[in-house]
Amino acid sequence: MVNSFQKYLLAFVLCVAADPVCFSIDTSTQIFDRQARSLSLRNPDSFIAPPVIRLGTEDHLLVNFDIIGDSHEYLRYRLLHCNADWQPSQLLEPEYTGGFNEGEITDYAYSSNTYVHYVNYNLEIPNEDMKPLVSGNYLLVVYPEGNHDSVILQQRFYVSENAVAIDGKVSGRTDRGFNTEFQQLEFAVDAAMTERINPYQDLVVTITQNNRPETMRELRHPLRVEGGSVVYSHMPELVFRAGNEYRRFETVRTDYPGMNVDSVKFGENNWHAWLMQDESRVEKDYNFDITQHGRFKIDEYSADDPDLGADYVTVHFTLDMPEVIGADVYIDGDFALHQFNDFNKMRFDHVRGLYTTEIPLKQGSYNYQYVIASKNKSADPSPIEGDKYETGNEYLVCVYLRKTGSRADRLIGTALIQQ
């Protein structure tokens, strides 16, 4: 990946001029600096709300992250406007931000009473210096002052016109069986609220399950149109593997083990937490559990401000299952940004006959699951977690307007549909 916002734009513009489909960049949410941790994007009004800003309203999102160390860095940020496929649109920066597309992150504070020292950074979007002017997909890029080529992290979010209503449901009754390992969506878009469009040509719809990028589906045509209602139903792209409820653990305290924690101990300059040993759930019956759909929440029971008072705890995971040949096992969840690398990769212990790993995580409440990934296939939790039609999943539906000749996709509506 090219770690530079300016290189993104320069390469994209030059390539599009020669061939509009030749260039693709990685715009996924991820961290590039090993010292940066705990990246989150919060809706201050709702913990479970998707990262969507309604254009023309007072909506805002809070970006929060830490950088391990004792001194703060001077950080700056920019925005990149993207189409439905998360590739850069052809809009120029002044067209989607207005003015100079660069801001400074000035809200930072040092950790308090923690063994692991860090600086916590906060950024509100939109703000006085940076305000998206048009709808669509956006990528926030953070880098050190004076060094555009060294991107620290990047974070996706959405800006919606909220111009169409979306109504739908999820069911275990699917075109691939009744109450098996699948779930199926059906929904309708009330397009009568926007300008005159051709629903069979001008609309692009994406659906993502539990904020996992690898699950995103794209629909170019509806099943039918009934008056002003555009109906999406009984289409292969609307059938998803059901998955299973996320596993959970809590490290809000270090004086005794929390939820799913077997033991805690101080050593090597910080706290350690050993989770209860996990195993495959493929053959187990469905067990209802209140889920955060993969999210995590920073918390420390005695801190006035957990963002500054929560410490970093080395969390030890063990998964009792045979070694997978030809693929790797990872721990997935929002805390891992749905990336699969050495940070969350498990190692097979041939002596003990199980998988283990240790991950430094800030104190709080976490959702996680185990996935299998190989070079040629996307990450798949099904071989370890199983698929239960009763699972409480959430599906983010985004409706884009893509008219012939336009230089960018407009996001005209979003909806979070839950099982």
DADA-V279786 format. One record per backbone hydrogen bond with DSSP energy under -0.5 kcal/mol. CO is the residue of the C=O (numbers start at 1). NH is the residue of the N-H. If there is no record, write none. Layout:
((CO | NH) (CO | NH))
This chain:
((1 | 3) (2 | 4) (3 | 151) (4 | 8) (5 | 9) (6 | 10) (7 | 11) (8 | 12) (9 | 13) (10 | 14) (11 | 15) (12 | 16) (13 | 17) (14 | 18) (15 | 18) (15 | 19) (19 | 22) (25 | 27) (30 | 154) (32 | 34) (33 | 36) (35 | 68) (37 | 66) (40 | 64) (42 | 44) (42 | 62) (43 | 46) (46 | 43) (46 | 49) (50 | 52) (51 | 158) (53 | 55) (53 | 160) (54 | 57) (60 | 44) (61 | 63) (61 | 125) (62 | 42) (63 | 123) (64 | 40) (65 | 121) (66 | 37) (67 | 119) (73 | 75) (74 | 145) (75 | 105) (76 | 143) (77 | 103) (78 | 141) (80 | 139) (81 | 89) (82 | 137) (83 | 86) (87 | 83) (92 | 95) (92 | 96) (93 | 96) (93 | 97) (93 | 98) (96 | 133) (96 | 134) (97 | 131) (99 | 101) (100 | 102) (103 | 77) (104 | 106) (105 | 75) (106 | 108) (107 | 122) (109 | 120) (115 | 117) (117 | 69) (118 | 111) (119 | 67) (120 | 109) (121 | 65) (122 | 107) (123 | 63) (125 | 61) (130 | 126) (130 | 127) (136 | 159) (137 | 82) (138 | 157) (139 | 80) (139 | 141) (140 | 155) (141 | 78) (142 | 152) (142 | 153) (143 | 76) (144 | 147) (147 | 150) (148 | 5) (149 | 151) (150 | 144) (152 | 32) (152 | 33) (153 | 142) (154 | 30) (155 | 140) (157 | 138) (158 | 53) (159 | 136) (160 | 55) (165 | 190) (167 | 188) (169 | 186) (171 | 184) (172 | 174) (172 | 179) (172 | 180) (174 | 177) (177 | 174) (177 | 179) (180 | 389) (181 | 242) (183 | 240) (184 | 171) (186 | 169) (187 | 232) (188 | 167) (188 | 190) (189 | 191) (189 | 230) (190 | 165) (190 | 193) (191 | 194) (197 | 199) (198 | 201) (198 | 202) (199 | 203) (202 | 402) (204 | 400) (205 | 219) (206 | 398) (207 | 217) (208 | 210) (208 | 396) (209 | 212) (211 | 213) (212 | 215) (213 | 216) (217 | 207) (219 | 205) (224 | 231) (225 | 227) (226 | 229) (228 | 191) (228 | 192) (228 | 230) (229 | 226) (229 | 231) (230 | 189) (231 | 223) (231 | 224) (231 | 233) (232 | 187) (235 | 238) (236 | 239) (238 | 185) (238 | 240) (240 | 183) (243 | 388) (247 | 368) (249 | 366) (250 | 258) (252 | 301) (258 | 261) (259 | 250) (260 | 262) (260 | 276) (263 | 274) (265 | 272) (267 | 270) (270 | 267) (271 | 314) (272 | 265) (273 | 275) (273 | 316) (274 | 262) (274 | 263) (278 | 320) (281 | 284) (292 | 295) (294 | 334) (295 | 367) (297 | 365) (300 | 303) (305 | 308) (305 | 309) (306 | 310) (308 | 112) (311 | 313) (311 | 363) (312 | 271) (313 | 315) (313 | 361) (314 | 273) (314 | 316) (315 | 317) (315 | 359) (316 | 275) (317 | 357) (318 | 278) (319 | 321) (319 | 355) (320 | 280) (323 | 325) (324 | 327) (328 | 373) (329 | 346) (330 | 332) (330 | 371) (332 | 369) (333 | 336) (333 | 338) (334 | 337) (336 | 339) (339 | 341) (341 | 344) (341 | 345) (344 | 331) (347 | 349) (347 | 356) (348 | 350) (349 | 353) (349 | 354) (354 | 349) (355 | 319) (356 | 347) (357 | 317) (359 | 315) (359 | 361) (361 | 313) (363 | 299) (364 | 251) (365 | 297) (366 | 249) (368 | 247) (369 | 332) (371 | 330) (372 | 380) (373 | 328) (374 | 377) (377 | 374) (380 | 372) (381 | 384) (381 | 385) (381 | 386) (382 | 386) (384 | 281) (384 | 282) (388 | 391) (391 | 393) (393 | 419) (394 | 210) (395 | 397) (395 | 417) (396 | 208) (396 | 398) (397 | 415) (398 | 206) (398 | 400) (399 | 412) (399 | 413) (400 | 204) (400 | 402) (401 | 410) (403 | 406) (407 | 90) (410 | 401) (410 | 412) (411 | 161) (412 | 163) (412 | 164) (413 | 399) (415 | 397) (415 | 417) (416 | 418) (417 | 395))
